[in-house]
Amino acid sequence: MSNNVGIVDRALRVGVGLGLMMAAAHGLVGAWGWAGAVPLLTALVGVCPLYRAAKLSSLEVHQNYRPQV
């Protein structure tokens, strides 16, 4: 599988994921806070199955990019 999660998207996912999991660990939110593992995992792996299903990507596309031959 190729990556489809960009660097800014990854940083946001790590923050949200860790925030939710820490809130769940401290009892600030219910058990649903452990769902923060999902964005954390997709950030670490760099692949989001929902993005793939919707044919989306948050990776940067450089218009002037030309591969070296």
All heavy atoms as TSV, in Angstrom:
chain	resi	resn	atom	element	x	y	z
A	1	MET	N	N	0.838	-1.178	0.000
A	1	MET	CA	C	0.000	0.000	0.000
A	1	MET	C	C	0.883	1.240	0.000
A	1	MET	O	O	1.867	1.298	0.714
A	1	MET	CB	C	-0.876	0.029	1.241
A	1	MET	CG	C	-2.097	-0.816	1.146
A	1	MET	SD	S	-3.334	-0.231	2.292
A	1	MET	CE	C	-3.261	-1.515	3.516
A	2	SER	N	N	0.479	2.231	-0.771
A	2	SER	CA	C	1.227	3.483	-0.790
A	2	SER	C	C	0.617	4.467	0.210
A	2	SER	O	O	-0.568	4.421	0.514
A	2	SER	CB	C	1.212	4.074	-2.191
A	2	SER	OG	O	-0.109	4.342	-2.588
A	3	ASN	N	N	1.468	5.350	0.707
A	3	ASN	CA	C	1.017	6.340	1.689
A	3	ASN	C	C	0.010	7.296	1.074
A	3	ASN	O	O	0.086	7.611	-0.108
A	3	ASN	CB	C	2.201	7.130	2.223
A	3	ASN	CG	C	3.086	6.306	3.117
A	3	ASN	OD1	O	2.834	5.137	3.344
A	3	ASN	ND2	N	4.125	6.914	3.616
A	4	ASN	N	N	-0.938	7.749	1.886
A	4	ASN	CA	C	-1.903	8.746	1.438
A	4	ASN	C	C	-2.189	9.783	2.526
A	4	ASN	O	O	-3.149	10.517	2.434
A	4	ASN	CB	C	-3.207	8.079	0.956
A	4	ASN	CG	C	-3.907	7.295	2.037
A	4	ASN	OD1	O	-3.489	7.260	3.179
A	4	ASN	ND2	N	-4.988	6.643	1.670
A	5	VAL	N	N	-1.334	9.831	3.542
A	5	VAL	CA	C	-1.499	10.786	4.640
A	5	VAL	C	C	-0.266	11.685	4.673
A	5	VAL	O	O	0.848	11.203	4.867
A	5	VAL	CB	C	-1.672	10.062	5.994
A	5	VAL	CG1	C	-1.837	11.067	7.110
A	5	VAL	CG2	C	-2.877	9.133	5.946
A	6	GLY	N	N	-0.467	12.980	4.460
A	6	GLY	CA	C	0.631	13.939	4.432
A	6	GLY	C	C	1.151	14.293	5.813
A	6	GLY	O	O	0.589	13.900	6.841
A	7	ILE	N	N	2.223	15.068	5.845
A	7	ILE	CA	C	2.913	15.375	7.095
A	7	ILE	C	C	2.064	16.209	8.049
A	7	ILE	O	O	2.045	15.955	9.254
A	7	ILE	CB	C	4.286	16.045	6.811
A	7	ILE	CG1	C	5.139	16.053	8.059
A	7	ILE	CG2	C	4.120	17.447	6.279
A	7	ILE	CD1	C	5.767	14.745	8.348
A	8	VAL	N	N	1.342	17.199	7.542
A	8	VAL	CA	C	0.490	18.015	8.415
A	8	VAL	C	C	-0.665	17.168	8.937
A	8	VAL	O	O	-1.008	17.223	10.127
A	8	VAL	CB	C	-0.034	19.260	7.659
A	8	VAL	CG1	C	-1.036	20.018	8.501
A	8	VAL	CG2	C	1.121	20.148	7.253
A	9	ASP	N	N	-1.250	16.361	8.071
A	9	ASP	CA	C	-2.333	15.459	8.457
A	9	ASP	C	C	-1.852	14.496	9.535
A	9	ASP	O	O	-2.547	14.233	10.519
A	9	ASP	CB	C	-2.821	14.703	7.225
A	9	ASP	CG	C	-4.168	14.035	7.401
A	9	ASP	OD1	O	-4.721	14.082	8.509
A	9	ASP	OD2	O	-4.679	13.473	6.415
A	10	ARG	N	N	-0.645	13.977	9.376
A	10	ARG	CA	C	-0.083	13.052	10.364
A	10	ARG	C	C	0.075	13.731	11.717
A	10	ARG	O	O	-0.255	13.155	12.761
A	10	ARG	CB	C	1.279	12.542	9.900
A	10	ARG	CG	C	1.199	11.461	8.883
A	10	ARG	CD	C	2.588	11.024	8.496
A	10	ARG	NE	N	2.534	9.687	7.938
A	10	ARG	CZ	C	3.579	8.932	7.705
A	10	ARG	NH1	N	4.788	9.384	7.973
A	10	ARG	NH2	N	3.435	7.729	7.204
A	11	ALA	N	N	0.597	14.953	11.715
A	11	ALA	CA	C	0.804	15.674	12.976
A	11	ALA	C	C	-0.526	15.908	13.690
A	11	ALA	O	O	-0.623	15.731	14.911
A	11	ALA	CB	C	1.506	17.002	12.706
A	12	LEU	N	N	-1.544	16.297	12.945
A	12	LEU	CA	C	-2.866	16.510	13.543
A	12	LEU	C	C	-3.438	15.210	14.097
A	12	LEU	O	O	-4.032	15.187	15.179
A	12	LEU	CB	C	-3.824	17.109	12.520
A	12	LEU	CG	C	-3.523	18.544	12.100
A	12	LEU	CD1	C	-4.414	18.954	10.940
A	12	LEU	CD2	C	-3.704	19.482	13.273
A	13	ARG	N	N	-3.263	14.120	13.356
A	13	ARG	CA	C	-3.769	12.824	13.813
A	13	ARG	C	C	-3.074	12.367	15.091
A	13	ARG	O	O	-3.708	11.808	15.976
A	13	ARG	CB	C	-3.597	11.770	12.719
A	13	ARG	CG	C	-4.546	11.940	11.565
A	13	ARG	CD	C	-4.149	11.039	10.401
A	13	ARG	NE	N	-4.977	11.271	9.259
A	13	ARG	CZ	C	-5.968	10.467	8.874
A	13	ARG	NH1	N	-6.218	9.365	9.543
A	13	ARG	NH2	N	-6.691	10.767	7.820
A	14	VAL	N	N	-1.767	12.589	15.183
A	14	VAL	CA	C	-1.039	12.218	16.399
A	14	VAL	C	C	-1.561	13.027	17.586
A	14	VAL	O	O	-1.833	12.478	18.654
A	14	VAL	CB	C	0.484	12.423	16.218
A	14	VAL	CG1	C	1.204	12.350	17.558
A	14	VAL	CG2	C	1.053	11.395	15.262
A	15	GLY	N	N	-1.729	14.330	17.385
A	15	GLY	CA	C	-2.227	15.182	18.470
A	15	GLY	C	C	-3.615	14.791	18.936
A	15	GLY	O	O	-3.871	14.666	20.138
A	16	VAL	N	N	-4.520	14.590	17.994
A	16	VAL	CA	C	-5.900	14.213	18.333
A	16	VAL	C	C	-5.925	12.832	18.982
A	16	VAL	O	O	-6.595	12.615	19.999
A	16	VAL	CB	C	-6.803	14.254	17.083
A	16	VAL	CG1	C	-8.140	13.603	17.352
A	16	VAL	CG2	C	-6.981	15.681	16.611
A	17	GLY	N	N	-5.184	11.903	18.398
A	17	GLY	CA	C	-5.166	10.539	18.936
A	17	GLY	C	C	-4.633	10.476	20.354
A	17	GLY	O	O	-5.250	9.885	21.246
A	18	LEU	N	N	-3.486	11.114	20.575
A	18	LEU	CA	C	-2.911	11.112	21.923
A	18	LEU	C	C	-3.798	11.864	22.906
A	18	LEU	O	O	-3.963	11.444	24.054
A	18	LEU	CB	C	-1.512	11.722	21.905
A	18	LEU	CG	C	-0.418	10.865	21.285
A	18	LEU	CD1	C	0.898	11.642	21.241
A	18	LEU	CD2	C	-0.246	9.571	22.053
A	19	GLY	N	N	-4.373	12.981	22.456
A	19	GLY	CA	C	-5.260	13.757	23.327
A	19	GLY	C	C	-6.461	12.948	23.777
A	19	GLY	O	O	-6.818	12.950	24.960
A	20	LEU	N	N	-7.101	12.264	22.846
A	20	LEU	CA	C	-8.263	11.444	23.195
A	20	LEU	C	C	-7.888	10.304	24.136
A	20	LEU	O	O	-8.586	10.032	25.116
A	20	LEU	CB	C	-8.914	10.872	21.933
A	20	LEU	CG	C	-9.818	11.796	21.155
A	20	LEU	CD1	C	-10.230	11.150	19.837
A	20	LEU	CD2	C	-11.041	12.143	21.975
A	21	MET	N	N	-6.764	9.646	23.843
A	21	MET	CA	C	-6.362	8.518	24.679
A	21	MET	C	C	-5.965	8.968	26.087
A	21	MET	O	O	-6.278	8.293	27.066
A	21	MET	CB	C	-5.237	7.743	24.001
A	21	MET	CG	C	-5.719	7.006	22.753
A	21	MET	SD	S	-4.413	6.233	21.805
A	21	MET	CE	C	-3.745	5.093	22.976
A	22	MET	N	N	-5.305	10.113	26.191
A	22	MET	CA	C	-4.941	10.615	27.519
A	22	MET	C	C	-6.180	11.048	28.293
A	22	MET	O	O	-6.273	10.820	29.506
A	22	MET	CB	C	-3.937	11.754	27.403
A	22	MET	CG	C	-2.582	11.259	26.962
A	22	MET	SD	S	-1.182	12.411	26.903
A	22	MET	CE	C	-1.823	14.003	27.002
A	23	ALA	N	N	-7.144	11.659	27.587
A	23	ALA	CA	C	-8.388	12.055	28.256
A	23	ALA	C	C	-9.138	10.822	28.754
A	23	ALA	O	O	-9.710	10.838	29.847
A	23	ALA	CB	C	-9.261	12.859	27.300
A	24	ALA	N	N	-9.127	9.744	27.968
A	24	ALA	CA	C	-9.787	8.504	28.394
A	24	ALA	C	C	-9.051	7.883	29.582
A	24	ALA	O	O	-9.678	7.384	30.516
A	24	ALA	CB	C	-9.848	7.515	27.233
A	25	ALA	N	N	-7.733	7.943	29.558
A	25	ALA	CA	C	-6.942	7.359	30.645
A	25	ALA	C	C	-7.165	8.100	31.959
A	25	ALA	O	O	-7.128	7.500	33.034
A	25	ALA	CB	C	-5.459	7.379	30.280
A	26	HIS	N	N	-7.427	9.401	31.891
A	26	HIS	CA	C	-7.650	10.198	33.092
A	26	HIS	C	C	-9.125	10.304	33.462
A	26	HIS	O	O	-9.482	11.020	34.403
A	26	HIS	CB	C	-7.058	11.601	32.911
A	26	HIS	CG	C	-5.568	11.597	32.872
A	26	HIS	ND1	N	-4.790	11.372	33.985
A	26	HIS	CD2	C	-4.702	11.766	31.841
A	26	HIS	CE1	C	-3.523	11.413	33.644
A	26	HIS	NE2	N	-3.439	11.652	32.346
A	27	GLY	N	N	-9.978	9.619	32.726
A	27	GLY	CA	C	-11.397	9.598	33.049
A	27	GLY	C	C	-12.154	10.862	32.656
A	27	GLY	O	O	-13.259	11.080	33.125
A	28	LEU	N	N	-11.566	11.692	31.814
A	28	LEU	CA	C	-12.231	12.927	31.392
A	28	LEU	C	C	-13.307	12.672	30.344
A	28	LEU	O	O	-14.230	13.466	30.195
A	28	LEU	CB	C	-11.203	13.928	30.852
A	28	LEU	CG	C	-10.128	14.352	31.861
A	28	LEU	CD1	C	-9.091	15.227	31.189
A	28	LEU	CD2	C	-10.769	15.079	33.031
A	29	VAL	N	N	-13.143	11.601	29.579
A	29	VAL	CA	C	-14.147	11.188	28.590
A	29	VAL	C	C	-14.426	9.712	28.806
A	29	VAL	O	O	-13.692	9.027	29.512
A	29	VAL	CB	C	-13.677	11.449	27.132
A	29	VAL	CG1	C	-13.464	12.922	26.880
A	29	VAL	CG2	C	-12.439	10.654	26.805
A	30	GLY	N	N	-15.461	9.225	28.184
A	30	GLY	CA	C	-15.813	7.817	28.327
A	30	GLY	C	C	-14.846	6.900	27.588
A	30	GLY	O	O	-13.811	7.327	27.083
A	31	ALA	N	N	-15.238	5.655	27.505
A	31	ALA	CA	C	-14.409	4.641	26.849
A	31	ALA	C	C	-14.203	4.943	25.370
A	31	ALA	O	O	-13.237	4.483	24.764
A	31	ALA	CB	C	-15.050	3.268	27.015
A	32	TRP	N	N	-15.079	5.769	24.781
A	32	TRP	CA	C	-14.924	6.097	23.359
A	32	TRP	C	C	-13.621	6.838	23.101
A	32	TRP	O	O	-13.132	6.867	21.972
A	32	TRP	CB	C	-16.115	6.921	22.851
A	32	TRP	CG	C	-16.252	8.260	23.520
A	32	TRP	CD1	C	-16.974	8.549	24.639
A	32	TRP	CD2	C	-15.619	9.475	23.136
A	32	TRP	NE1	N	-16.838	9.875	24.971
A	32	TRP	CE2	C	-16.007	10.469	24.066
A	32	TRP	CE3	C	-14.761	9.825	22.103
A	32	TRP	CZ2	C	-15.555	11.775	23.983
A	32	TRP	CZ3	C	-14.321	11.140	22.034
A	32	TRP	CH2	C	-14.716	12.092	22.957
A	33	GLY	N	N	-13.018	7.410	24.118
A	33	GLY	CA	C	-11.757	8.122	23.954
A	33	GLY	C	C	-10.626	7.220	23.497
A	33	GLY	O	O	-9.659	7.683	22.880
A	34	TRP	N	N	-10.750	5.926	23.778
A	34	TRP	CA	C	-9.728	4.981	23.328
A	34	TRP	C	C	-9.759	4.805	21.816
A	34	TRP	O	O	-8.835	4.243	21.236
A	34	TRP	CB	C	-9.880	3.645	24.045
A	34	TRP	CG	C	-9.554	3.784	25.503
A	34	TRP	CD1	C	-10.428	3.782	26.541
A	34	TRP	CD2	C	-8.263	4.009	26.066
A	34	TRP	NE1	N	-9.758	3.983	27.717
A	34	TRP	CE2	C	-8.423	4.118	27.460
A	34	TRP	CE3	C	-6.981	4.125	25.534
A	34	TRP	CZ2	C	-7.354	4.335	28.325
A	34	TRP	CZ3	C	-5.917	4.347	26.399
A	34	TRP	CH2	C	-6.114	4.443	27.776
A	35	ALA	N	N	-10.801	5.316	21.166
A	35	ALA	CA	C	-10.846	5.311	19.706
A	35	ALA	C	C	-9.767	6.225	19.134
A	35	ALA	O	O	-9.501	6.200	17.929
A	35	ALA	CB	C	-12.225	5.735	19.217
A	36	GLY	N	N	-9.121	7.010	19.975
A	36	GLY	CA	C	-7.999	7.832	19.550
A	36	GLY	C	C	-6.837	7.012	19.021
A	36	GLY	O	O	-5.945	7.534	18.364
A	37	ALA	N	N	-6.860	5.706	19.297
A	37	ALA	CA	C	-5.826	4.823	18.764
A	37	ALA	C	C	-5.905	4.743	17.240
A	37	ALA	O	O	-4.892	4.517	16.578
A	37	ALA	CB	C	-5.953	3.429	19.364
A	38	VAL	N	N	-7.087	4.952	16.674
A	38	VAL	CA	C	-7.259	4.848	15.215
A	38	VAL	C	C	-6.507	5.964	14.497
A	38	VAL	O	O	-5.686	5.676	13.621
A	38	VAL	CB	C	-8.753	4.810	14.831
A	38	VAL	CG1	C	-8.922	4.866	13.326
A	38	VAL	CG2	C	-9.416	3.580	15.412
A	39	PRO	N	N	-6.739	7.257	14.818
A	39	PRO	CA	C	-5.949	8.276	14.121
A	39	PRO	C	C	-4.460	8.184	14.438
A	39	PRO	O	O	-3.628	8.471	13.576
A	39	PRO	CB	C	-6.534	9.605	14.608
A	39	PRO	CG	C	-7.355	9.296	15.783
A	39	PRO	CD	C	-7.740	7.857	15.698
A	40	LEU	N	N	-4.116	7.749	15.642
A	40	LEU	CA	C	-2.707	7.582	15.988
A	40	LEU	C	C	-2.071	6.503	15.122
A	40	LEU	O	O	-0.985	6.692	14.571
A	40	LEU	CB	C	-2.572	7.237	17.471
A	40	LEU	CG	C	-1.153	7.105	17.997
A	40	LEU	CD1	C	-0.392	8.413	17.838
A	40	LEU	CD2	C	-1.173	6.682	19.453
A	41	LEU	N	N	-2.749	5.394	14.960
A	41	LEU	CA	C	-2.221	4.300	14.140
A	41	LEU	C	C	-2.100	4.706	12.672
A	41	LEU	O	O	-1.081	4.432	12.031
A	41	LEU	CB	C	-3.119	3.064	14.264
A	41	LEU	CG	C	-2.688	1.843	13.469
A	41	LEU	CD1	C	-1.336	1.342	13.964
A	41	LEU	CD2	C	-3.720	0.748	13.575
A	42	THR	N	N	-3.113	5.387	12.144
A	42	THR	CA	C	-3.040	5.804	10.736
A	42	THR	C	C	-1.933	6.836	10.534
A	42	THR	O	O	-1.313	6.866	9.469
A	42	THR	CB	C	-4.384	6.367	10.233
A	42	THR	OG1	O	-4.767	7.472	11.031
A	42	THR	CG2	C	-5.460	5.308	10.235
A	43	ALA	N	N	-1.656	7.647	11.541
A	43	ALA	CA	C	-0.553	8.607	11.430
A	43	ALA	C	C	0.790	7.895	11.422
A	43	ALA	O	O	1.679	8.237	10.642
A	43	ALA	CB	C	-0.608	9.600	12.583
A	44	LEU	N	N	0.938	6.910	12.283
A	44	LEU	CA	C	2.206	6.184	12.349
A	44	LEU	C	C	2.465	5.353	11.104
A	44	LEU	O	O	3.598	5.268	10.639
A	44	LEU	CB	C	2.234	5.298	13.596
A	44	LEU	CG	C	2.203	6.043	14.926
A	44	LEU	CD1	C	2.126	5.060	16.090
A	44	LEU	CD2	C	3.417	6.939	15.066
A	45	VAL	N	N	1.412	4.768	10.542
A	45	VAL	CA	C	1.557	3.930	9.355
A	45	VAL	C	C	1.609	4.778	8.090
A	45	VAL	O	O	2.280	4.429	7.123
A	45	VAL	CB	C	0.401	2.899	9.289
A	45	VAL	CG1	C	0.439	2.100	8.009
A	45	VAL	CG2	C	0.457	1.977	10.492
A	46	GLY	N	N	0.883	5.906	8.080
A	46	GLY	CA	C	0.865	6.784	6.919
A	46	GLY	C	C	-0.183	6.421	5.884
A	46	GLY	O	O	-0.186	6.956	4.785
A	47	VAL	N	N	-1.067	5.506	6.251
A	47	VAL	CA	C	-2.118	5.064	5.332
A	47	VAL	C	C	-3.463	5.142	6.047
A	47	VAL	O	O	-3.606	4.640	7.152
A	47	VAL	CB	C	-1.878	3.607	4.862
A	47	VAL	CG1	C	-2.998	3.123	3.980
A	47	VAL	CG2	C	-0.550	3.494	4.143
A	48	CYS	N	N	-4.440	5.777	5.397
A	48	CYS	CA	C	-5.788	5.864	5.943
A	48	CYS	C	C	-6.731	5.093	5.021
A	48	CYS	O	O	-6.906	5.468	3.850
A	48	CYS	CB	C	-6.223	7.316	6.047
A	48	CYS	SG	S	-7.922	7.499	6.632
A	49	PRO	N	N	-7.350	4.012	5.509
A	49	PRO	CA	C	-8.261	3.228	4.675
A	49	PRO	C	C	-9.460	4.034	4.164
A	49	PRO	O	O	-9.918	3.816	3.042
A	49	PRO	CB	C	-8.726	2.092	5.593
A	49	PRO	CG	C	-7.708	2.016	6.666
A	49	PRO	CD	C	-7.158	3.392	6.825
A	50	LEU	N	N	-9.954	4.988	4.968
A	50	LEU	CA	C	-11.079	5.804	4.512
A	50	LEU	C	C	-10.660	6.719	3.367
A	50	LEU	O	O	-11.428	6.937	2.431
A	50	LEU	CB	C	-11.661	6.625	5.658
A	50	LEU	CG	C	-12.375	5.816	6.738
A	50	LEU	CD1	C	-12.814	6.727	7.870
A	50	LEU	CD2	C	-13.549	5.084	6.167
A	51	TYR	N	N	-9.458	7.270	3.454
A	51	TYR	CA	C	-8.949	8.083	2.340
A	51	TYR	C	C	-8.846	7.225	1.076
A	51	TYR	O	O	-9.161	7.661	-0.012
A	51	TYR	CB	C	-7.566	8.648	2.666
A	51	TYR	CG	C	-7.549	9.927	3.449
A	51	TYR	CD1	C	-8.677	10.418	4.105
A	51	TYR	CD2	C	-6.383	10.668	3.552
A	51	TYR	CE1	C	-8.641	11.589	4.821
A	51	TYR	CE2	C	-6.334	11.844	4.268
A	51	TYR	CZ	C	-7.463	12.295	4.903
A	51	TYR	OH	O	-7.414	13.462	5.617
A	52	ARG	N	N	-8.346	6.006	1.254
A	52	ARG	CA	C	-8.181	5.117	0.094
A	52	ARG	C	C	-9.535	4.799	-0.535
A	52	ARG	O	O	-9.680	4.835	-1.758
A	52	ARG	CB	C	-7.480	3.823	0.511
A	52	ARG	CG	C	-7.181	2.916	-0.664
A	52	ARG	CD	C	-6.281	1.766	-0.327
A	52	ARG	NE	N	-5.054	2.130	0.369
A	52	ARG	CZ	C	-3.988	2.694	-0.203
A	52	ARG	NH1	N	-4.014	2.993	-1.464
A	52	ARG	NH2	N	-2.923	2.968	0.499
A	53	ALA	N	N	-10.538	4.510	0.272
A	53	ALA	CA	C	-11.867	4.189	-0.242
A	53	ALA	C	C	-12.480	5.373	-0.983
A	53	ALA	O	O	-13.172	5.202	-1.989
A	53	ALA	CB	C	-12.780	3.750	0.897
A	54	ALA	N	N	-12.201	6.585	-0.498
A	54	ALA	CA	C	-12.741	7.794	-1.123
A	54	ALA	C	C	-11.813	8.345	-2.210
A	54	ALA	O	O	-12.093	9.390	-2.785
A	54	ALA	CB	C	-12.982	8.862	-0.067
A	55	LYS	N	N	-10.689	7.653	-2.443
A	55	LYS	CA	C	-9.689	8.076	-3.428
A	55	LYS	C	C	-9.152	9.474	-3.123
A	55	LYS	O	O	-9.025	10.320	-4.000
A	55	LYS	CB	C	-10.244	8.000	-4.846
A	55	LYS	CG	C	-10.627	6.587	-5.256
A	55	LYS	CD	C	-11.034	6.528	-6.699
A	55	LYS	CE	C	-11.618	5.223	-7.133
A	55	LYS	NZ	N	-11.050	4.029	-6.800
A	56	LEU	N	N	-8.852	9.713	-1.838
A	56	LEU	CA	C	-8.304	10.981	-1.378
A	56	LEU	C	C	-6.853	10.798	-0.942
A	56	LEU	O	O	-6.418	9.686	-0.673
A	56	LEU	CB	C	-9.103	11.518	-0.189
A	56	LEU	CG	C	-10.548	11.879	-0.434
A	56	LEU	CD1	C	-11.227	12.235	0.874
A	56	LEU	CD2	C	-10.658	13.025	-1.421
A	57	SER	N	N	-6.143	11.895	-0.868
A	57	SER	CA	C	-4.783	11.888	-0.360
A	57	SER	C	C	-4.466	13.273	0.160
A	57	SER	O	O	-4.890	14.274	-0.414
A	57	SER	CB	C	-3.796	11.509	-1.463
A	57	SER	OG	O	-2.478	11.598	-0.972
A	58	SER	N	N	-3.712	13.356	1.241
A	58	SER	CA	C	-3.302	14.649	1.766
A	58	SER	C	C	-1.806	14.870	1.529
A	58	SER	O	O	-1.226	15.789	2.087
A	58	SER	CB	C	-3.636	14.757	3.254
A	58	SER	OG	O	-2.942	13.779	3.987
A	59	LEU	N	N	-1.212	14.030	0.687
A	59	LEU	CA	C	0.192	14.208	0.345
A	59	LEU	C	C	0.343	15.405	-0.580
A	59	LEU	O	O	-0.528	15.671	-1.412
A	59	LEU	CB	C	0.747	12.966	-0.357
A	59	LEU	CG	C	0.902	11.729	0.500
A	59	LEU	CD1	C	1.303	10.551	-0.367
A	59	LEU	CD2	C	1.924	11.951	1.575
A	60	GLU	N	N	1.461	16.118	-0.445
A	60	GLU	CA	C	1.730	17.251	-1.326
A	60	GLU	C	C	2.032	16.746	-2.727
A	60	GLU	O	O	2.701	15.744	-2.914
A	60	GLU	CB	C	2.941	18.033	-0.835
A	60	GLU	CG	C	2.691	18.843	0.393
A	60	GLU	CD	C	3.895	19.682	0.760
A	60	GLU	OE1	O	4.826	19.792	-0.055
A	60	GLU	OE2	O	3.896	20.201	1.874
A	61	VAL	N	N	1.557	17.469	-3.703
A	61	VAL	CA	C	1.872	17.168	-5.090
A	61	VAL	C	C	2.608	18.379	-5.651
A	61	VAL	O	O	2.062	19.476	-5.702
A	61	VAL	CB	C	0.595	16.889	-5.914
A	61	VAL	CG1	C	0.951	16.653	-7.365
A	61	VAL	CG2	C	-0.160	15.715	-5.334
A	62	HIS	N	N	3.841	18.171	-6.024
A	62	HIS	CA	C	4.644	19.253	-6.564
A	62	HIS	C	C	4.452	19.297	-8.071
A	62	HIS	O	O	4.786	18.355	-8.777
A	62	HIS	CB	C	6.122	19.058	-6.213
A	62	HIS	CG	C	6.368	19.060	-4.744
A	62	HIS	ND1	N	6.397	20.221	-4.008
A	62	HIS	CD2	C	6.565	18.055	-3.857
A	62	HIS	CE1	C	6.630	19.928	-2.740
A	62	HIS	NE2	N	6.734	18.620	-2.623
A	63	GLN	N	N	3.915	20.405	-8.563
A	63	GLN	CA	C	3.625	20.520	-9.984
A	63	GLN	C	C	4.895	20.597	-10.823
A	63	GLN	O	O	4.895	20.192	-11.974
A	63	GLN	CB	C	2.750	21.741	-10.245
A	63	GLN	CG	C	1.376	21.589	-9.635
A	63	GLN	CD	C	0.490	22.783	-9.934
A	63	GLN	OE1	O	0.875	23.668	-10.669
A	63	GLN	NE2	N	-0.694	22.783	-9.358
A	64	ASN	N	N	5.973	21.110	-10.266
A	64	ASN	CA	C	7.207	21.244	-11.029
A	64	ASN	C	C	8.130	20.045	-10.858
A	64	ASN	O	O	9.258	20.076	-11.302
A	64	ASN	CB	C	7.945	22.528	-10.626
A	64	ASN	CG	C	7.153	23.757	-10.974
A	64	ASN	OD1	O	6.416	23.766	-11.955
A	64	ASN	ND2	N	7.286	24.795	-10.169
A	65	TYR	N	N	7.638	19.016	-10.241
A	65	TYR	CA	C	8.457	17.837	-9.985
A	65	TYR	C	C	8.701	17.085	-11.278
A	65	TYR	O	O	7.779	16.782	-12.028
A	65	TYR	CB	C	7.777	16.915	-8.968
A	65	TYR	CG	C	8.519	15.605	-8.788
A	65	TYR	CD1	C	9.701	15.561	-8.087
A	65	TYR	CD2	C	8.029	14.434	-9.341
A	65	TYR	CE1	C	10.391	14.382	-7.925
A	65	TYR	CE2	C	8.699	13.242	-9.176
A	65	TYR	CZ	C	9.885	13.228	-8.475
A	65	TYR	OH	O	10.557	12.046	-8.325
A	66	ARG	N	N	9.940	16.814	-11.550
A	66	ARG	CA	C	10.311	16.002	-12.709
A	66	ARG	C	C	11.302	14.952	-12.246
A	66	ARG	O	O	12.385	15.303	-11.764
A	66	ARG	CB	C	10.928	16.862	-13.801
A	66	ARG	CG	C	9.929	17.822	-14.381
A	66	ARG	CD	C	10.477	18.517	-15.567
A	66	ARG	NE	N	9.467	19.491	-15.987
A	66	ARG	CZ	C	9.725	20.571	-16.648
A	66	ARG	NH1	N	10.962	20.853	-16.980
A	66	ARG	NH2	N	8.754	21.385	-16.992
A	67	PRO	N	N	10.956	13.699	-12.369
A	67	PRO	CA	C	11.875	12.658	-11.895
A	67	PRO	C	C	13.194	12.683	-12.674
A	67	PRO	O	O	13.203	12.986	-13.862
A	67	PRO	CB	C	11.132	11.356	-12.128
A	67	PRO	CG	C	9.930	11.693	-12.922
A	67	PRO	CD	C	9.759	13.156	-12.936
A	68	GLN	N	N	14.270	12.403	-11.980
A	68	GLN	CA	C	15.583	12.346	-12.637
A	68	GLN	C	C	15.688	11.065	-13.435
A	68	GLN	O	O	15.379	9.987	-12.948
A	68	GLN	CB	C	16.700	12.389	-11.576
A	68	GLN	CG	C	16.698	13.635	-10.755
A	68	GLN	CD	C	17.015	14.868	-11.592
A	68	GLN	OE1	O	17.838	14.817	-12.499
A	68	GLN	NE2	N	16.359	15.969	-11.295
A	69	VAL	N	N	16.099	11.193	-14.668
A	69	VAL	CA	C	16.211	10.015	-15.565
A	69	VAL	C	C	17.645	9.611	-15.694
A	69	VAL	O	O	18.553	10.322	-15.657
A	69	VAL	CB	C	15.616	10.324	-16.948
A	69	VAL	CG1	C	15.671	9.086	-17.821
A	69	VAL	CG2	C	14.208	10.831	-16.805
